Amino acid sequence: MGSITLKKNKDLVEHKGRRIQRFIATLYIVPAMVIIGIVIVYSSVKVVISSFMTMSGGEEVFTGLRNYELLFKDELFYTAIRNNLILFLCVPVMTVLALVVAVILYEKIKGWQFYRSLIFVPFILAVPVVGVVFTYILQLNGVLNTLLRDVGMGSLAVDWLGNPSIAIWSVGAVIIWKQFGFGVILFLARLMSVDPSLYESAEVDGANWIQKFTNITIPVTMPIIEFYVIISLIDMLSWVFAFIFVMTGGGPGQSTTVLEYMIYKKSFASGNFHYAQAVCVIVLIVATLLIVFQQILARRSKNYE
């Protein structure tokens, strides 16, 4: 009887100990939650509310869906969406390129650690620095066209940033160059945690490089691939402003204007802050949907494992 009582007392003490630990852990989390609530939640709610307002007589006046009605009639809005969708096409290119390079580095080629560091360097460079450098490289009489002319390939020399047909694609190429190194590090880290016996068994069975890549590498890195793709899509939606601002200023014409740059132009250049906030809400909705989709994929991958 005494042993049962002692066991109950011990369980009670352990239960109280766990409750105290959870309480202490909660205290550590509270400051971060307060900051998130002020910086993100409050700001997001404020933006949504302001998107239904306009200025009249120096005061905010509720106008319902007027800003959204004007937005969906604005040709610049659809141009910006089209340009963001073009930049979305950079994501599969970055993903495939990063995965292939990661696999090559995983093979421990001579100097692979140096190459790994070299590939990651562009990712840590400041966007304005990258933008300015590539502006000089890609302009009509820039480094690239000068080199093409010197080697007798002058017919390929074009105004990479001044031609409306290719300017957004040139910006996309610069983004790929800067960003794919992050994917290489992610994929390489995942590959280095895989049991080498999987590849050794495949080699014993006579599998070639392509077979190992499709049957082992892609399945084991799929959760990381899904994460990288979603994060990159969000970047292409809400992180490319600095590239556009530094390299093209949204031009020539409006050919490289994206949603972020449209927000900047409508708010700071035109002073129509409430209209710009309606665009912000659209970006927020799309980004939220991408995050929710990523969480669904992550949960599915976890259940699969």
N, C-alpha and C positions, 0 to 999 in steps of 0.2 A: 504493500500500500504506500509505504514511504517512497519507494522508487518511482511510483506513478506520479506522486505529488511533486517530486524533484524534477521529473521530466516535464510536467506541465509548467512548473516555474521556469525551467530552462527555456522552453518554447516561448513563454510569455516574454522573457527577457530578450530573446532573439528577435521576436516580433517588434518589440518596442525599439530595439536597436536599428532594425531595418527602417522603421518609420522615421526615426531621428535622422538616419542617413539620407532618406528621400527628402526630408524637410531641408537639410543642409544643402543637398544638391539643388533643390528648388531655389534656395536663397542665392546660389551662384548664378542661376539662370535668369533670375528676375531683372537684373540691370540690363542684360542683353535684350530681353523681351521688351523692356520699357523703351530702349533705344530703337528697336525695330518698329515698335508701335508708333513712336513719334516720327521717325524718319521715313518709314515706308508706308505703314497702314494709314496714318493720318494724312500724309501727303497725297496718297493715292485717292483717298476719299475726297479730299479737297479738290483735286484735279477733276474728278468725275462730277462733282457738284458745280464747279466753275464752268464746265463744258456746256451747261444748260443756261448760262448767264450771258449777258452782254453789257456793255457800258452805255449808259444813257444819262446825260446831265451830270456826269461825274460820279454816278452811282451804279452799282451792279443791279441789273434788272433780269428777272427770270424770263426766258424766252422759249422754254421747252426744247423742242428738237430743231430749232431754227439753224443752229450751227451745223448740225449733222445734215440737214437738208442742203445747206450751201456746200458742205464738204462733198457730198455725193454727186453734186453737179459740177464740181471743180475738176477740170481736165488735168491740172497739175497733180491732183491726188492720185489719179489713175496712172499718170506717168511715173510718180514716185513708187507706186505699188509694182509696176512693171519692172522698174530698176531694182527694187528689192528682190523680186522673183529671179531676176537675172543673177544677182549676187548669191541667191540660194543655190544656184547651179555650181557655185564654187565648192559647196560642201561635199558632194560626192567625189569631186576631184581631189580635194584635200584628204578625204578619208582614205581613198584607195592609195594615193601617193604615200601618205603617212604609214599605212599598214604595210605596204611593200618595203619601204625603207626600214621600218622596224624589224621586219623579218630578216632582211639582209644583215642588219646590225646584230640581230640575235644569233646569226651564224658565226659570230665572233671573227669577222674578217680582220686582217691586220690593220691596226689603228682604229678599231671600231669605237673606242672610248673617245678619241679625238673627234671623229666624225659626229658622234652623238652630241658632243658639246658644240661643235660648229653648226650643226643643224638647228640647235636650240637657240643660238644667239639672236637670230632675227625676231624671235618671239618676245624677247626681253627689251628690245629696242623701243624707244618712244615713238608713237605713231607720227607725230609731227616731223621728227627727224627722218623717218622712213619716207614720208610723203614728200618732203622737200628734196631729198636725194633722188627719188624716182621721178620727180617733176623735171629735174635737169636731165635725167637719162632719157626720158620719153618724149620730150618736146621736139618740135619739128627739126631743129638743128642741134639736138642733144647728142649725148654720147652714143646711144644705140644707132641712130640714123647715120651719124658720122662713120661709125664702124662699118655699117652695111655698105655705105658708099665706097669706103676705102678698099673693101674686099670685092668690089665689082657687083654688089647686089643692091644697087641703088633703087631698083624697081620695087624693092620691098620696103623702102623708107617711106613712112607715112607719118602724119601728125597724130601720134597715138592718143594724145589727150585733147587735141583740138578738132578731131573728126567726130561728129555726133554719132556716127554709126558704130564706132569702136571704142569710144572713150570709157564707157561703163565696163567694157570687157577688159580694158587696160587696168582700170582700178581693181577689178576682180583678180587679175593676175598678180598684182602687188599684194593684195590681201592673202592670197594663197601662199605666196612666198613667205610672208611674215608669220602666218598662223599654223602652217602644217607641222612645224617643229613641235608644237605642243602635243599634237596627235601622236607623233613618233615616240615621244617620251611616255605617254600614256600606254600605248600599245606595247612598247618594249618592256615596260614595268610589268604588265600582265603576262607577257610571254616568259619573262624570267622567273615567274612564280609557277609556271607549268612544270609538271613532272617530266623530266627529259626522257623517261622510259617510254612515253607515248610516241615520241618521234623515233626513238631507237627501235621500237616494235614495228613501226610503219616501215622503216628502212629494211628491217629483216624480212618483211613481207614483200619487199620489192617496190614500195611506193616511191614515185618520183617527187620532185619539188612541187609541182602543181597539185598532185594528189594530197600531199601533206598540207599544203596551203589551204585547200578547199575542205578537207575532211577533219583537220585538226586545228589549224591556226584560226580560221574564221569562227568555228563553233566556240572555242575557248575564249576568244576575245569579243564575242558578240555583245555581252553586256556593256563592255567599254566602248564598243563601236556605237551602240545605241546612245549612250551618254554623250559621246563626242559629237555625234550628228545633231542631237537636240541642242546642245550648248552652242554649237557652231551656227545653227539656224537662228538662234536667239541673237547671237553676235551679228549676223548679217541683217537682222531686223533692227537692232537697237544699239549698235556699237560702231558703225562705220562712218559716223558723222565726221570724225577727225580726218579720215582719208579724203572724203569729198571736199571738206572745207579747205584743206591744204592744197590738194592736187588740182581740183577743177572748179571749186566754188559753185558746184551745181551745174556748170555748163559743159560744153558750149550750148547756149540756149538753156534748156531745162533737161538736157539729155542724161545728166548724171544725178539729178535731184532724187533723193531717197526720202522716206518718211521723216527721218530724223532731221535732215536738212530743211525739209518743208516746215517742220515745227519751228526751227530757228528763224527761217525767213518770215513766216507769218507772225511770229511773236516779236522778235527784236527788230526786224527790218520794217515790217508793216504796222507793228503795234497792236495787232489783233490777237491779244493773248487768249481770249476765250475760244476763238476759232482754233488756235493752235492747240489748246487743251483738248478739243474734240479729237484732233489727230492723235494726241497723246493717249487718249482713251482707246482708240483703235489699236495702237501699238501695244498698249497694256493688255488688252483682251487677247490678241494673238500670242503675245509672249506667255501669258497665263495658260492658254490652251496648250502651248508647246511644253510648258513645265508639267502640266497635268498628264500629258501624253507620256512624257519621260518617266514620271512616277509609276504610271501603269505598266510601262515596259520593264521598269526595274522590279516591280512586284512580281510580274510574270516570270522574269528571269530567276528571281529568288525562289519562287514556288517550283520552277522547273528543276533547279538544283536540288 
